[in-house]
Amino acid sequence: MFKDKTIPDLAAASVSATGEAKPTPLEEEVVALFDQMQDKLLRYLLSIGVPVQDGEEIVQEVFLALFQHLQLGKSRRNLRAWVFQVAHNLSVKRYVATLRDRKHMVEPGAVPDEDAFVDRAPNPEDQLARNQSHARLQSVFRALPEQDRRCLSLRAEGLTYREIGQILDMSLGAVALSLGRSLARFARAEER
């Protein structure tokens, strides 16, 4: 497979005395790795559900990527793992692309799902209710004491109680009290 394909732009092959292109040492190394690993790689791809034709194409892409990787002088550490990782990543990309393509295809003569024509946007009443709720929560937030707003904002950014306490120079209990008080106000506002 790989040996039969010629890729003229990848490497400058030297020309022998007979005028035939002689493979470079890098090309020979990649071809040798291909010979050693192509069957194992294809078996792996087939075992994870990749169709044979796609698997063969992915194997080709992997070794092309390997050649380019080595040509750029990048790491040679654990090339076996590198090859399998690239194959896995390419198979996932291909699978996602296939799902995306299938999602948008309709068989000729088939009636599309009626869900395909449903407007998923909220209706005007729901939008108004959502906007009013948002405005109510914004006003509650603005009415909080400054320390409580800071605690809540830092918590919303994913910081732990301990980190918030260190940043705002507060005890863990004071942080917990502040957040509890703020959340209770929001809960009361949502009940209205």
C-alpha positions in Angstrom: 0.0 0.0 0.0 2.4 2.7 1.2 5.4 1.5 -0.8 3.4 1.8 -4.1 2.4 5.4 -3.5 4.8 8.1 -4.6 4.6 11.4 -2.9 6.9 13.7 -4.8 6.7 16.8 -2.6 7.5 15.0 0.7 11.2 14.4 0.3 13.9 15.0 -2.2 14.9 11.5 -3.2 18.5 11.1 -4.5 19.0 9.8 -8.0 21.1 6.7 -8.5 23.6 6.2 -11.3 20.9 4.5 -13.4 18.7 7.6 -13.2 16.1 6.0 -10.9 15.0 7.8 -7.7 16.6 6.3 -4.6 14.6 6.5 -1.4 16.1 8.7 1.4 17.0 7.1 4.7 13.9 8.7 6.2 11.6 7.3 3.5 13.2 3.8 4.1 12.7 4.1 7.9 9.0 5.1 7.4 8.4 2.3 4.9 10.0 -0.2 7.3 7.8 1.0 10.2 4.8 0.8 7.8 5.7 -2.9 7.0 6.0 -3.7 10.7 2.9 -2.0 11.9 0.3 -1.7 9.1 -1.5 -5.0 9.9 -1.5 -4.3 13.7 -2.8 -0.8 13.1 -5.5 -2.0 10.7 -6.6 -4.7 13.2 -6.9 -2.1 15.9 -9.0 0.2 13.7 -11.2 -2.7 12.7 -11.6 -3.8 16.3 -13.0 -0.3 17.2 -15.6 -0.5 14.4 -13.8 1.3 11.6 -14.9 -0.1 8.2 -12.0 -1.8 6.2 -11.8 0.9 3.5 -11.8 3.7 6.0 -9.2 1.8 8.1 -6.9 1.4 5.1 -7.2 5.1 4.4 -6.5 6.0 8.0 -3.4 3.8 8.0 -2.1 5.7 4.9 -2.8 9.0 6.6 -1.0 7.9 9.8 2.2 7.1 8.0 2.0 10.2 5.9 1.7 12.2 9.1 4.6 10.2 10.6 6.8 11.0 7.6 6.0 14.7 8.0 6.5 14.5 11.7 9.9 13.0 11.4 10.8 15.2 8.4 10.2 18.3 10.6 12.7 16.8 13.2 10.0 16.3 15.9 10.3 13.7 18.7 11.1 10.1 17.8 10.2 9.0 21.3 7.8 6.0 21.3 6.8 6.1 17.7 4.7 3.0 18.1 2.4 4.8 20.6 2.5 7.9 18.5 1.2 6.0 15.5 -1.6 4.3 17.4 -2.6 7.6 19.0 -2.8 9.4 15.6 -4.8 6.4 14.2 -7.2 6.6 17.0 -7.6 10.4 16.7 -8.2 10.1 12.9 -10.8 7.4 13.4 -12.7 9.5 15.9 -12.6 12.5 13.6 -13.9 10.3 10.7 -16.6 8.9 13.0 -17.8 12.3 14.0 -17.8 13.5 10.4 -19.8 10.5 9.4 -22.4 11.1 12.1 -22.7 14.7 11.1 -23.1 13.8 7.4 -25.8 11.2 8.3 -27.7 13.6 10.4 -28.2 15.9 7.5 -29.0 13.2 4.9 -32.6 12.2 4.0 -33.1 9.1 2.0 -34.7 9.7 -1.4 -38.4 9.3 -1.2 -38.3 9.3 2.7 -40.5 11.6 4.6 -38.4 13.8 7.0 -39.1 13.7 10.7 -41.7 16.2 11.7 -39.2 17.2 14.4 -37.0 18.5 11.7 -39.4 21.3 11.1 -40.2 22.2 14.7 -39.0 25.6 15.8 -37.0 25.1 19.0 -36.9 28.7 19.9 -38.9 29.6 23.0 -42.3 31.1 22.4 -42.9 34.8 23.1 -44.5 34.1 26.5 -41.6 32.0 27.6 -39.1 34.6 26.4 -40.9 37.3 28.4 -41.0 35.1 31.5 -37.3 34.3 31.1 -36.4 38.0 30.6 -38.4 39.0 33.7 -36.8 36.3 35.8 -33.3 37.4 34.5 -34.1 41.1 35.4 -35.3 40.1 38.8 -32.1 38.1 39.5 -30.0 40.9 38.2 -31.7 43.3 40.6 -31.2 40.9 43.5 -27.5 40.6 42.7 -27.1 44.4 42.5 -28.9 44.7 45.9 -26.4 42.3 47.6 -23.8 43.8 49.9 -20.5 44.2 48.1 -18.7 41.4 50.0 -21.6 39.0 49.2 -21.4 40.0 45.5 -17.6 39.3 45.5 -18.0 35.9 47.1 -20.7 34.9 44.7 -18.8 36.1 41.7 -15.7 34.2 42.8 -17.7 31.1 43.4 -19.3 31.4 40.0 -15.8 31.4 38.6 -15.2 28.0 40.2 -13.1 29.0 43.2 -13.3 27.0 46.3 -14.5 28.4 49.6 -10.9 28.3 50.9 -9.6 30.2 47.9 -12.4 32.8 48.2 -11.5 33.2 51.9 -7.9 33.8 51.1 -8.6 36.3 48.3 -11.2 38.3 50.3 -9.4 37.7 53.7 -12.5 36.0 55.2 -12.8 32.8 57.3 -14.4 29.7 55.7 -17.4 30.2 57.9 -17.9 33.8 56.7 -17.6 32.7 53.1 -20.2 29.9 53.6 -22.5 32.3 55.4 -22.2 34.9 52.7 -22.9 32.4 49.9 -25.8 30.9 51.8 -27.3 34.3 52.4 -27.0 35.2 48.8 -28.4 32.0 47.4 -31.4 32.3 49.8 -32.1 35.7 48.4 -32.0 34.3 44.9 -34.3 31.5 45.8 -36.8 33.9 47.3 -36.7 36.0 44.2 -37.4 33.0 42.0 -40.4 32.0 44.0 -42.2 35.3 43.2 
